[in-house]
Amino acid sequence: MLRKLYDWTLSFADSPYSLWILAAISFVESSVFPIPPHVLMIPLIIAQPHRAFLFAAVATIASVAGGALGYYIGAELFDSIGRPVLDFYHKADAFDAFAARFNEQGHWAVLAAGVTPFPYKVITITSGATGLPFASFMFWSLIARSIIFFVIAGLLWKFGAPIRDFIEKRLPLMFTLFIIALIGGFYVVKYL
């Protein structure tokens, strides 16, 4: 089923409404949709490299706006659905402790999820559920989503189709390793 959804998303690359479809997919992917917007953005940029940075900007803005929806889902639906479940299992105190720890370092989670293969929607909803300050969430979301979309756009604009394999298969790993090294570096500086 996921493959069909992937192929369906990719089919919009030839549409005259591809920019609007990219915006819609970028928006819903940040809170509920399982296929990332890169799937559509990559063929769009390869077909129209002169619009690479427009595609990146649209994906960034729509993704961050969708992240705000994910945050809202976490903030509003958690109290009505999630909290009663935690209370039933006597885990509300454990969640409160998790929320406090998450909010201390939540900006790193938002940044990491925004540029790595980790599902961004999980962090958008968690950020709302834990009460991570909305301004901080939006700031780090904008930074993270800009990095990933503009790096992809820049690589495709500069190198074209030959870089596609690297982007689809290796770029997420490279960003993941970068985030691990960055967090590790801050840990070393703070605790050594």
N, C-alpha and C positions, 0 to 999 in steps of 0.2 A: 504494500500500500504506500509506503514512504517513497518508493521509487516512482510510482505513478504521480504522486504529489510533486516530486522533484521535476519530472518530465513536464507536468502541467505548468509549473512555475516557469520553466525554461522556454516553454512554447510562446510566452508573451514577448520574447526578445524581438520578434518580427512585427509586433503590433504597432500601429501608428500612435497608440496611447501608452507606449512602453514607459515613458517618463512617469505618468500617473500611476501605472501599475507598479513600477519600482517603488514609488512613494507609499502606495497602499501596502505592499508586501513588507517594506521596511518598517512601517508603522505597526502592523499586526504581529510581526515576528518578535517585536520587543515585549509582547505580553502573552501571546497564545500560539502563534503559527510556528510549526516546527522547522520550516525550511528557511535558511538565512538569505538575505537579499543579495549576497554575493553571487548566488546562482544565476540571478537575472542580470546583475550589474556587469559581470565579466563579459558575457557575449555582447551586451549593449556597447561597452567601451571598445571591444575589438571591432565591432561593425562601424562605430562612429567615434574614433579616437579624439576628434576635435571637440567632442562633448564630454570627455572623460571627467573633468572636474565639476561640470554641471551635474552629472550622474552622482558623483561623490557627495556633492552638497545636498542634493535632494535626499539621498539615502541617509545622510547624517541627520538632517533636520527631521525627517519623518521618523527615523529610528529613535531619536531622543524624545520626540513627542509621544511615540508609542511607549517609550519607557515611562513617561509620566502616567500613562494609562495603567501600565503594570504596577507602578507605585501605588496608584489609587486603588487598584484591585487588592493589593496587599494590605493597605491601610484600612479600607472600608469593609472588605469581605472577611478579613481575619477576625475582627471582633464578632461578627455574626455567625461565622462558620468555624473558623479555626480555634478560637478561644474556648467555646463550649466543648469541643473535642478534647482539648488539652485539660480542661477542668475535669471532665469525666474520667480521664486516666491519671489525674493528679500530677500532671506534668507542667502546669502553668508556671510554677516557680522555676523549673528548669528552662522553660522558654524565655522567661524574663532574664535569667542569667545569660543565656545565649544572646538575647537582644542587646544587652549591655556590652558584651564582648564584641558583637558584630558592629555596633555603632562606634566603638572606639577605633576600629580599623576598617570600617565599611567603605571608605573611599578607595582602599586598595582592592576590595572585592569588586566594586563597580568598575574600576580601571581594568582589572584583570579580566573580568567577564566581557567587557567591551571590546577587547582586542584579541582574545583567545577563543578557542573552540567551545569553551564552557558556555552553556546556554544563557544568554544575556537576560532572557525573560525570568529566569530563576532569581537573579539578583534584583531585577526591578521589583518583583513581587515581594521578595524578602526585605528589601529596603523599606518598602511601605509598611510591611507587617511589623518590623522592628522599630519603626519610627526614626530611621536615619533622617537627619535634617534634609528636607526637600531641596533646599538651595545647594547643599553639598552634593546630593545625589545628581541633580541636574548638571552642575558644573563638571563633575567627573565623568558623567555620561557623555557630555558634549566633547570633552577631551578624548575619551576612549574611542567613541564612534568616529570622530574626525580622523584620528590616527589610522584606524583600520581601513576606512573607506578611501581616504586620500592616498594612503600608501599603495593600495591596490590600483587606484586610478593612475597614480604617477608611474607605477611599474608598467602597467598596460599601455599608457600613453607613450612612454619612452621605448619600450621593447616590443610591444604588440603581442601577437598571438604566441610567439615562442615562450613567453614568460607565463602563460596560462597554466601550464602543468605545475610550475613552481608555486604559483599562488594557490591553486586548488589543493595541492598535496602537502606543501612544505611551509608555506607562510604561517599558517596557524601554529605549527610546531615552533617556528622561529620566534613568534610573538610570545608563546608560552614560556620558552626558555628565557627570553628577555625579561618577562615579568618575574619569573623565579629568581633570576640573577639580581634584579632590582630590589625585590623584597629581601633577598638574602643579604645584599649589601647594606640595606638599612638595618637589618637585624644585627649584623656584625658591628656596625658603627654604634648602635645603641647599647649592645650588651657586652662588648669587648673593650 
